[in-house]
Amino acid sequence: MIKTNMVLGFPSNISNLSLCEHSKQHKSPFPKDLATHDFTLLEFVHMEVCAPMPTKSKKWFSYFVIYVDYYSRFIAIYVLKHKFEVFNTFQNYMAFVENQISHKIKTL
């Protein structure tokens, strides 16, 4: 693809040998000391708010918020029309998961 100029912005002076050498290099394994922390249910919950989408849904939702529990990998997604609804959504999520499993959220 490089020889026929189908790839834009890629340096054309790279030899085939260096491409093969580069593609066969392996990455170092992920450090185990970072992944050894044993979480418990709702000890660490990650929340992400997605910025307004360029295209709104049929019901005019343009944001969404996602919650991920690191221990169970339970994912909850809420769609929002306005960004100010995030706090109410968090209160609903917190009430839902704390009632379901009788644990409190420790870290968000």
C-alpha positions as CSV (number, residue, x, y, z in Angstrom):
1,M,0.0,0.0,0.0
2,I,2.9,2.3,0.6
3,K,4.4,1.6,-2.8
4,T,1.2,2.5,-4.5
5,N,0.7,5.7,-2.4
6,M,-2.6,4.4,-0.9
7,V,-1.5,5.5,2.6
8,L,-1.2,9.2,3.2
9,G,1.2,10.7,5.7
10,F,3.2,7.5,6.1
11,P,7.0,7.8,5.4
12,S,7.8,6.0,2.1
13,N,11.5,5.5,2.8
14,I,11.0,2.7,5.4
15,S,12.3,-0.6,4.2
16,N,10.3,-3.8,4.4
17,L,12.8,-5.2,6.9
18,S,12.3,-2.4,9.4
19,L,8.5,-2.8,9.0
20,C,8.7,-6.5,9.8
21,E,11.0,-5.8,12.8
22,H,8.7,-3.1,14.2
23,S,5.5,-5.2,13.8
24,K,7.0,-8.2,15.6
25,Q,8.1,-6.3,18.6
26,H,6.3,-7.3,21.8
27,K,5.2,-4.9,24.5
28,S,6.3,-5.5,28.1
29,P,3.6,-7.1,30.3
30,F,1.5,-4.9,32.4
31,P,3.1,-4.3,35.9
32,K,1.5,-6.7,38.3
33,D,1.8,-4.5,41.3
34,L,-0.8,-2.1,39.9
35,A,-3.3,-4.8,39.2
36,T,-3.0,-6.7,42.5
37,H,-5.4,-4.5,44.5
38,D,-8.4,-6.6,45.5
39,F,-11.5,-4.4,45.3
40,T,-14.7,-5.2,47.1
41,L,-18.2,-4.4,45.8
42,L,-18.7,-0.7,45.3
43,E,-15.3,0.1,46.7
44,F,-14.3,1.9,43.5
45,V,-16.9,3.1,41.0
46,H,-15.8,4.9,37.9
47,M,-18.2,7.5,36.4
48,E,-17.8,9.1,32.9
49,V,-20.0,11.8,31.4
50,C,-20.0,11.9,27.6
51,A,-20.1,15.4,26.1
52,P,-23.0,16.4,23.9
53,M,-23.4,14.2,20.8
54,P,-23.4,15.9,17.5
55,T,-26.7,14.1,16.7
56,K,-29.5,13.9,19.2
57,S,-31.6,10.8,19.7
58,K,-35.3,10.5,18.8
59,K,-36.2,11.7,22.3
60,W,-33.6,14.5,22.2
61,F,-31.1,12.9,24.5
62,S,-27.6,14.3,23.8
63,Y,-25.6,13.2,26.8
64,F,-25.0,9.9,28.6
65,V,-23.3,8.9,31.8
66,I,-21.8,5.5,32.5
67,Y,-21.0,4.0,35.9
68,V,-18.6,1.0,36.2
69,D,-18.0,-1.0,39.4
70,Y,-14.3,-2.1,39.3
71,Y,-15.0,-5.3,41.3
72,S,-18.0,-6.7,39.6
73,R,-17.7,-4.9,36.3
74,F,-21.3,-4.0,36.6
75,I,-22.1,-1.2,34.1
76,A,-25.0,1.2,34.2
77,I,-25.7,3.7,31.5
78,Y,-28.1,6.6,31.8
79,V,-29.1,8.9,28.9
80,L,-29.6,12.6,29.6
81,K,-31.0,15.6,27.9
82,H,-29.0,18.1,29.8
83,K,-25.8,18.0,31.7
84,F,-27.3,19.3,34.9
85,E,-29.1,16.0,35.3
86,V,-25.9,14.2,36.2
87,F,-26.2,14.7,39.9
88,N,-29.8,13.4,40.0
89,T,-28.7,10.4,37.9
90,F,-25.9,9.7,40.4
91,Q,-28.4,9.8,43.3
92,N,-30.6,7.3,41.4
93,Y,-27.7,5.0,40.7
94,M,-26.4,5.2,44.2
95,A,-29.8,4.4,45.7
96,F,-30.3,1.5,43.2
97,V,-27.0,-0.3,43.8
98,E,-26.9,0.3,47.6
99,N,-30.4,-1.2,47.9
100,Q,-29.6,-4.1,45.7
101,I,-26.4,-5.3,47.4
102,S,-26.4,-3.7,50.9
103,H,-23.0,-2.0,50.4
104,K,-22.2,1.7,50.3
105,I,-20.2,3.4,47.5
106,K,-16.7,4.2,48.9
107,T,-14.9,5.9,46.1
108,L,-16.3,7.6,42.9
